[in-house]
Amino acid sequence: MAKPTTRATLQEYALRALGSPVIEINVDDDQIEDRTDDAIQFYQEFHSDAVIRTYLKHELTAADITNNYITVSDNVTAVLQMLSGGQSHSSSLFDMGYHMRLNDVFMTQGMATQIQSYEQSLQHLSLIESRLNSVEHLRFSRHMNRLHMDEGFGDLAAGNYIVIEAYSIIDPTTYTDVYNDLYLKKYLCALIKRQWGANMMKFEGFQLPGGITMNGRQMFDDAIEELKELEEECRLMWMAPDNFLMG
């Protein structure tokens, strides 16, 4: 029970952390489900451990080429670039680019003194490439699950393959260790605590037998402060750098 491996055991862990069953947690089951959805959504949106860098293969169809976009999985959160696979050819041995790279390899082997000039040449060529040749203009809409190719797919035809370099959500139902993530557990506890405080605020000032006074406002304010600290921690420590195309 100490290590959550499912959605249900994650919720049980959060309730125990708040005092259950010693203390009655005045939160409805549907509210717990909603707060769990919120916690997982925030975790998947902003925490770098919730996603993985991957490569997705897609076979182009006639509709893709006509529409200038392809449909991607709902798990894709960001797209870095599109790599054209095209058709496989057996003539790569006679490809000009292949021989140029092969010559580069032989030139640098055992010649440490030439590495610096070789690297400078590569950077110079990269600069020329970026100035003279246009890059593919991609637009990714996560809520539409579409990757738009504004300049079209060039000479690619239906049946050709493209490869998308992207970030994809790690499915917690397959990789159950996600539910045991320390940050996710803390964030869910704080969300349920906020909900508990909001529910109890209507009894603020109400005195129970024995002279105990309800103070839902303090619980709510404490939870707000905890959430603020956790979200700041996520922004400073766990968010992926903004160097990719967000949807």
NORTA-V895107 format. One record per residue. N is the residue number from 0. RES is the residue in three letters. SS is DSSP state (a for helix, b for strand, c for the rest). OMEGA is omega in whole degrees, -180 to 180 (none if undefined). NEAR is the number of other C-alpha atoms within 8 Angstrom. Layout:
n->{N:N}
res->{RES:RES}
ss->{SS:SS}
omega->{OMEGA:OMEGA}
near->{NEAR:NEAR}
This chain:
n->{0:1:2:3:4:5:6:7:8:9:10:11:12:13:14:15:16:17:18:19:20:21:22:23:24:25:26:27:28:29:30:31:32:33:34:35:36:37:38:39:40:41:42:43:44:45:46:47:48:49:50:51:52:53:54:55:56:57:58:59:60:61:62:63:64:65:66:67:68:69:70:71:72:73:74:75:76:77:78:79:80:81:82:83:84:85:86:87:88:89:90:91:92:93:94:95:96:97:98:99:100:101:102:103:104:105:106:107:108:109:110:111:112:113:114:115:116:117:118:119:120:121:122:123:124:125:126:127:128:129:130:131:132:133:134:135:136:137:138:139:140:141:142:143:144:145:146:147:148:149:150:151:152:153:154:155:156:157:158:159:160:161:162:163:164:165:166:167:168:169:170:171:172:173:174:175:176:177:178:179:180:181:182:183:184:185:186:187:188:189:190:191:192:193:194:195:196:197:198:199:200:201:202:203:204:205:206:207:208:209:210:211:212:213:214:215:216:217:218:219:220:221:222:223:224:225:226:227:228:229:230:231:232:233:234:235:236:237:238:239:240:241:242:243:244:245:246}
res->{MET:ALA:LYS:PRO:THR:THR:ARG:ALA:THR:LEU:GLN:GLU:TYR:ALA:LEU:ARG:ALA:LEU:GLY:SER:PRO:VAL:ILE:GLU:ILE:ASN:VAL:ASP:ASP:ASP:GLN:ILE:GLU:ASP:ARG:THR:ASP:ASP:ALA:ILE:GLN:PHE:TYR:GLN:GLU:PHE:HIS:SER:ASP:ALA:VAL:ILE:ARG:THR:TYR:LEU:LYS:HIS:GLU:LEU:THR:ALA:ALA:ASP:ILE:THR:ASN:ASN:TYR:ILE:THR:VAL:SER:ASP:ASN:VAL:THR:ALA:VAL:LEU:GLN:MET:LEU:SER:GLY:GLY:GLN:SER:HIS:SER:SER:SER:LEU:PHE:ASP:MET:GLY:TYR:HIS:MET:ARG:LEU:ASN:ASP:VAL:PHE:MET:THR:GLN:GLY:MET:ALA:THR:GLN:ILE:GLN:SER:TYR:GLU:GLN:SER:LEU:GLN:HIS:LEU:SER:LEU:ILE:GLU:SER:ARG:LEU:ASN:SER:VAL:GLU:HIS:LEU:ARG:PHE:SER:ARG:HIS:MET:ASN:ARG:LEU:HIS:MET:ASP:GLU:GLY:PHE:GLY:ASP:LEU:ALA:ALA:GLY:ASN:TYR:ILE:VAL:ILE:GLU:ALA:TYR:SER:ILE:ILE:ASP:PRO:THR:THR:TYR:THR:ASP:VAL:TYR:ASN:ASP:LEU:TYR:LEU:LYS:LYS:TYR:LEU:CYS:ALA:LEU:ILE:LYS:ARG:GLN:TRP:GLY:ALA:ASN:MET:MET:LYS:PHE:GLU:GLY:PHE:GLN:LEU:PRO:GLY:GLY:ILE:THR:MET:ASN:GLY:ARG:GLN:MET:PHE:ASP:ASP:ALA:ILE:GLU:GLU:LEU:LYS:GLU:LEU:GLU:GLU:GLU:CYS:ARG:LEU:MET:TRP:MET:ALA:PRO:ASP:ASN:PHE:LEU:MET:GLY}
ss->{c:c:c:c:c:c:a:a:a:a:a:a:a:a:a:a:a:c:c:c:c:c:c:c:c:c:c:c:a:a:a:a:a:a:a:a:a:a:a:a:a:a:a:a:a:a:c:a:a:a:b:b:b:b:b:b:b:b:b:c:c:a:a:a:a:a:a:c:b:b:b:c:c:c:c:b:b:b:b:b:b:b:b:b:b:b:c:c:c:c:c:a:a:a:c:a:a:a:a:a:a:a:a:a:a:a:a:a:c:c:c:a:a:a:a:a:a:a:a:a:a:a:a:a:a:a:a:a:a:a:a:a:c:c:c:c:c:b:b:b:b:c:c:c:c:b:b:b:b:c:c:c:c:c:c:c:c:c:c:c:b:b:b:b:b:b:b:b:b:c:c:c:c:c:c:a:a:a:a:a:c:a:a:a:a:a:a:a:a:a:a:a:a:a:a:a:a:a:a:a:a:a:a:c:c:c:b:c:c:c:c:c:b:c:c:a:a:a:a:a:a:a:a:a:a:a:a:a:a:a:a:a:a:a:a:a:a:a:c:c:c:c:c:c:b:b:c}
omega->{-176:-178:-180:178:178:177:-178:-179:174:178:178:178:-178:180:177:179:179:175:179:1:179:179:177:179:-174:178:-179:-180:179:177:177:178:-180:-180:176:176:-180:-178:-180:179:178:-180:-178:-179:-167:-175:-176:179:-178:-178:179:176:-173:178:-177:179:179:176:-177:174:178:179:178:-177:178:-176:-175:173:175:178:-178:-179:178:180:-179:-179:-178:180:180:-179:176:180:-179:178:-179:178:178:-180:178:-175:-177:179:-177:180:-178:-180:179:-178:177:178:179:178:177:-179:-180:-178:-175:-179:177:-178:-177:-177:-179:-178:-177:-180:178:179:178:178:178:179:178:178:178:178:178:-179:-177:-178:-173:-177:179:178:179:179:-178:172:-179:177:-177:-177:175:-178:-178:172:-177:176:-171:-178:-179:-177:176:-178:177:-178:177:-177:174:-179:169:178:-178:173:-170:170:-177:180:174:-176:-178:178:177:179:-170:178:177:-178:180:179:-175:-179:-180:180:180:-176:179:177:-179:179:179:177:177:179:178:179:179:179:-174:-178:-180:177:-177:-179:-179:-176:179:175:-177:177:180:-180:179:-180:180:-180:180:178:179:-180:178:-180:178:180:178:179:179:180:-180:180:175:176:179:-179:-175:-170:-168:-179:175:179:-178:180:177:-175:-179:176:none}
near->{5:4:6:12:11:9:8:6:11:13:10:8:12:13:11:9:8:9:10:10:6:5:6:7:9:7:10:6:6:6:9:11:8:8:11:10:8:8:12:9:8:9:10:11:8:11:13:10:6:11:11:10:8:8:8:8:8:8:9:13:9:8:6:10:13:6:7:12:10:10:7:8:6:7:7:13:13:13:14:10:8:8:8:7:9:8:6:5:5:5:6:7:7:7:8:6:6:10:10:8:8:8:8:8:8:7:7:11:7:4:8:7:5:8:9:7:7:9:8:8:8:8:8:8:8:8:8:8:8:9:7:6:6:6:5:7:7:9:9:13:10:12:5:5:12:11:12:10:12:9:8:7:9:5:4:7:10:9:7:11:12:13:12:13:13:14:13:12:11:10:6:9:6:5:8:10:9:10:13:12:8:6:6:12:13:9:11:12:12:12:12:12:12:14:11:14:14:11:10:13:10:7:9:11:7:7:8:8:5:4:6:7:9:11:11:15:11:8:12:14:9:9:13:10:8:9:11:8:8:9:8:8:9:11:9:7:6:11:10:7:5:4:4:8:9:9:9}
